[in-house]
Amino acid sequence: MTSARSSIESPAFTCLKADLAANPPKVRKDIGFYRDKIAREARERHNLNQQSFELYKHLLNAALLWLGHKRLSTLPKQITLHAPLEQVALDFSAHRHTIKNWLRPLVQAGLVVYRPQKVTAWGRTCHSGTVWFISLDPTRKARLIWSDMRETYRNLEQDKANGKLSYTVIRHTKESGQLSIDAGLLNWAIPSTNTQPVNNLYVENPSSTVEALFEVEFASRKEVGAVVERAAKAILVALGDDPRRFGGWCWILWQARRLADVGQSIFTHLYQQIRRGMDARERGRLNNPAAFTRHLLDETGLLDMLRSAPVRRVAYLGGRT
């Protein structure tokens, strides 16, 4: 009985696990391959309606991007993320009560568990967002992990000082009218630089990987300069780019920060295109993966968005006069 029970596993999850275990790992193909494969199997197994299916795909996308495939020795069957429910609603241009209705079939199927989190800030109890438990295996139910509920994902006092409280950012995004940029969920799932939880689901040593680019959005004005340089160097190394291109990558990150400050975050899209360039370099199919990545940024319209970023100061000048 035990052996038969342990052999029951989602084919889509088994595919992801097998690719991760391969030497070298194969999992750095387009993230959409695994997202769609798992989501389709979940829809067939649990008879999900279209809205719930799209919502599960959206949550899966953030979970898989956040997973940091090559940095885990074993693949977990569920992922924990922290992000406001209102941000998920914003990603779909829907009311939060509508999202709760779409979530109901996912909760009943065991694909998602979510709970609001409260923390102490300014000497009182405050709502810090929502903790999401997302199953990567449609045959296994996600479960609530109380230790994850007690984690500190956001420093609310620091967020307020930096103008990065979820209420402020989401309000600016709504006012700007830029509701089509599907990048918010992952950006909220990334913890602020001052509060890095000890959790094996988070990227190991983000300062030395391209995932450091997500820190650019949430870094304070005093820290953002150093964070931009660190992320640009990581991108340069990951793509094998000419060191003389360092300034160009810094410009891209500075412009992305300016867009984020007016509620138009493109960091997830930027990350996805850089990962495509990294994949091309690993497969050895291109002589210049960095140039290919820049082509992708142009082709997807990201460069045009970066060029149109508003002129605004996003960092303190320190001791300069």
C-alpha positions in Angstrom: 0.0 0.0 0.0 2.8 2.4 0.9 4.7 2.0 -2.3 1.6 2.4 -4.5 0.6 5.5 -2.6 4.0 7.1 -2.9 4.0 6.5 -6.6 1.0 8.8 -7.2 2.4 12.1 -8.4 1.4 14.7 -11.0 3.0 14.0 -14.4 3.6 17.7 -14.8 5.3 18.0 -11.4 7.3 14.8 -12.2 8.5 16.5 -15.5 9.6 19.6 -13.6 11.4 17.4 -10.9 13.1 15.3 -13.5 14.4 18.3 -15.4 15.6 19.8 -12.1 17.4 16.6 -11.2 19.1 16.3 -14.6 22.8 17.1 -14.9 23.1 19.8 -16.1 19.6 20.9 -15.1 17.1 21.4 -17.9 14.7 23.6 -16.1 15.8 26.9 -17.4 13.7 26.6 -20.5 10.8 29.1 -20.7 9.0 29.2 -17.4 5.7 29.2 -19.3 6.3 25.6 -20.3 6.0 24.3 -16.7 3.3 26.8 -15.7 1.0 25.8 -18.6 1.7 22.1 -18.1 0.9 22.1 -14.4 -2.1 24.5 -14.8 -3.7 22.4 -17.6 -3.4 19.2 -15.6 -4.9 21.0 -12.6 -7.8 22.2 -14.8 -8.5 18.7 -16.1 -8.2 17.0 -12.7 -10.3 19.5 -10.7 -12.7 20.8 -13.5 -11.6 24.5 -13.0 -13.6 27.2 -14.6 -11.8 29.6 -16.9 -11.4 32.4 -14.3 -10.0 30.1 -11.6 -7.7 28.5 -14.2 -6.2 31.9 -15.3 -5.8 32.9 -11.6 -4.0 29.6 -10.8 -1.7 30.2 -13.8 -1.0 33.7 -12.6 0.0 32.4 -9.1 2.0 29.6 -10.6 3.9 32.0 -12.7 5.1 34.0 -9.7 5.8 30.8 -7.7 7.9 29.2 -10.4 9.8 32.4 -11.1 10.5 32.8 -7.4 11.6 29.2 -7.0 15.1 29.9 -8.2 15.3 26.4 -9.9 19.0 25.7 -9.9 19.4 26.9 -6.3 17.3 24.1 -4.6 18.6 20.7 -3.8 15.1 19.3 -3.7 11.9 20.5 -5.3 9.1 21.4 -2.9 5.5 20.5 -3.6 4.3 23.9 -2.7 5.6 27.5 -2.6 5.0 30.2 -0.1 4.6 33.8 -1.3 3.7 37.0 0.4 1.7 39.6 -1.6 -1.4 41.8 -1.1 -4.7 40.4 -2.3 -5.4 43.8 -3.8 -2.3 43.4 -6.0 -3.6 40.2 -7.5 -7.0 42.0 -8.1 -5.1 44.8 -9.8 -3.3 42.4 -12.1 -6.7 41.2 -13.3 -8.3 44.7 -13.2 -10.9 43.1 -10.9 -12.3 43.8 -7.4 -10.8 41.8 -4.5 -14.2 40.2 -3.9 -14.2 38.9 -7.5 -10.7 37.4 -6.9 -12.0 35.7 -3.7 -14.8 34.1 -5.8 -12.3 32.9 -8.3 -10.1 31.5 -5.5 -13.0 29.5 -4.0 -12.6 26.5 -6.5 -8.8 26.6 -6.1 -9.1 26.4 -2.3 -11.7 23.6 -2.6 -9.3 21.7 -4.9 -6.4 22.2 -2.5 -4.4 24.1 -5.1 -4.2 27.3 -3.1 -4.4 28.2 0.6 -4.3 31.9 1.6 -4.5 33.8 4.8 -4.1 37.5 5.7 -1.1 38.3 7.9 -0.9 40.8 10.7 2.2 42.2 12.2 3.1 44.8 14.8 4.3 48.2 13.5 4.2 51.7 15.0 3.2 50.0 18.3 -0.1 48.5 16.9 -1.3 45.6 15.0 -1.3 46.1 11.2 -2.3 44.1 8.2 0.9 43.4 6.2 -0.6 41.5 3.2 -1.6 38.0 2.4 0.5 34.8 2.6 -0.1 32.4 -0.3 0.5 28.6 -0.2 0.6 27.4 -3.8 0.7 23.7 -4.8 3.0 22.8 -7.6 1.6 19.3 -7.7 -2.1 19.1 -8.6 -2.4 15.7 -6.9 -1.3 17.2 -3.5 -3.2 19.7 -1.5 -1.4 22.9 -0.4 -1.3 23.2 3.4 -1.0 26.2 5.7 2.4 26.3 7.4 2.2 28.3 10.6 6.0 29.0 10.7 5.6 30.7 7.3 2.7 32.8 8.7 5.0 34.0 11.5 7.8 35.0 9.1 8.5 38.8 8.7 8.1 39.4 5.0 7.9 43.2 4.9 9.2 46.0 7.1 6.2 48.2 7.1 7.8 51.2 8.8 10.7 51.1 6.3 8.2 50.7 3.4 6.3 53.8 4.6 9.5 55.8 4.8 10.4 54.8 1.2 6.8 55.4 -0.1 6.5 51.6 -0.8 3.5 50.7 1.3 1.2 48.5 -0.8 -1.7 50.9 -0.4 0.4 53.8 -1.8 1.9 51.8 -4.7 -1.4 50.2 -5.8 -3.2 53.6 -5.6 -0.5 55.2 -7.9 -0.8 52.3 -10.3 -4.6 52.8 -10.5 -4.3 56.5 -10.9 -1.7 56.1 -13.7 -4.1 53.9 -15.7 -1.3 51.4 -16.4 -3.2 48.3 -15.3 -2.0 46.0 -18.1 1.5 45.5 -16.8 1.3 42.0 -15.3 4.3 42.3 -13.0 3.0 43.3 -9.6 2.5 40.0 -7.8 6.1 38.8 -8.1 7.5 42.2 -7.1 5.5 42.1 -3.9 6.5 38.5 -3.3 10.2 39.6 -3.2 11.0 40.6 0.4 12.4 44.1 1.0 16.2 44.3 1.3 16.1 45.0 5.0 14.1 41.9 5.8 15.4 38.7 4.1 13.6 35.7 5.6 15.6 32.5 6.2 13.6 30.2 4.0 14.8 27.7 1.4 12.2 28.9 -1.1 13.9 32.2 -1.4 16.8 32.8 -3.8 20.1 32.1 -2.2 22.5 35.0 -2.0 20.4 37.3 -4.2 23.2 39.9 -4.2 25.3 37.8 -6.6 22.5 36.8 -9.0 20.4 38.5 -11.6 17.5 38.3 -9.1 19.2 41.2 -7.4 17.4 43.4 -10.0 14.2 43.0 -8.0 15.9 44.7 -5.1 16.3 47.9 -7.2 12.5 48.6 -6.9 12.4 48.3 -3.2 15.8 49.8 -2.2 15.8 53.1 -0.3 17.1 56.2 -2.0 20.3 56.0 0.0 20.9 52.3 -1.0 19.6 52.2 -4.6 22.8 53.3 -6.3 24.8 50.4 -4.8 22.0 48.0 -5.6 21.8 49.1 -9.2 25.6 48.6 -9.6 25.4 45.1 -8.0 22.5 44.0 -10.2 24.1 45.4 -13.3 27.3 43.5 -12.6 25.3 40.3 -12.0 23.5 40.7 -15.3 26.8 41.4 -17.1 28.4 38.2 -15.8 25.3 36.1 -16.4 25.1 37.1 -20.0 28.8 37.1 -20.6 28.5 40.7 -21.8 31.3 43.2 -22.6 32.3 45.1 -19.4 32.0 48.3 -21.4 28.2 47.6 -21.5 28.0 48.0 -17.7 26.7 51.6 -18.0 24.0 50.5 -20.4 22.6 47.9 -17.9 22.8 50.5 -15.1 20.7 52.9 -17.3 18.1 50.1 -17.9 17.8 49.5 -14.1 17.6 53.2 -13.3 14.9 53.8 -15.8 13.0 50.7 -14.5 13.1 52.2 -11.0 11.7 55.5 -12.3 8.8 53.6 -13.9 8.2 51.7 -10.7 8.1 54.9 -8.7 5.1 56.0 -10.7 3.3 52.6 -10.5 4.5 51.1 -13.8 6.8 48.2 -12.6 8.4 46.2 -15.4 10.9 44.3 -13.3 9.3 40.9 -13.9 9.2 41.3 -17.6 12.8 42.6 -17.6 13.8 39.5 -15.6 12.1 37.1 -18.0 13.9 38.5 -21.0 17.3 38.4 -19.2 16.6 34.7 -18.3 15.8 34.0 -21.9 19.3 35.4 -22.8 20.9 33.3 -20.1 19.1 30.2 -21.4 20.5 30.9 -24.9 24.0 31.3 -23.5 23.7 28.0 -21.6 22.6 26.1 -24.7 25.4 27.6 -26.7 23.1 28.5 -29.5 24.2 32.2 -29.8 27.5 33.9 -30.1 26.3 37.0 -28.3 23.4 36.3 -25.8 23.7 39.8 -24.4 22.9 41.3 -27.8 20.0 38.8 -28.1 18.7 40.0 -24.8 18.8 43.6 -25.8 17.0 42.6 -29.0 14.3 40.9 -26.9 13.9 44.1 -24.8 13.4 46.1 -28.0 11.1 43.5 -29.6 8.8 43.3 -26.5 8.5 47.1 -26.3 10.4 47.3 -22.9 13.1 49.6 -24.3 10.4 52.0 -25.5 8.9 52.0 -22.0 12.3 52.6 -20.5 13.0 55.5 -22.8 9.7 57.1 -21.9 10.3 56.9 -18.1 9.7 60.2 -16.4 12.6 62.4 -15.5 12.7 62.2 -11.7 15.3 61.8 -9.0 15.3 58.3 -7.5 18.5 58.5 -5.3 20.2 60.8 -2.9 23.5 62.3 -4.1 25.2 61.6 -0.8 28.1 63.9 -0.1 28.0 65.7 -3.5 27.2 69.4 -3.6 
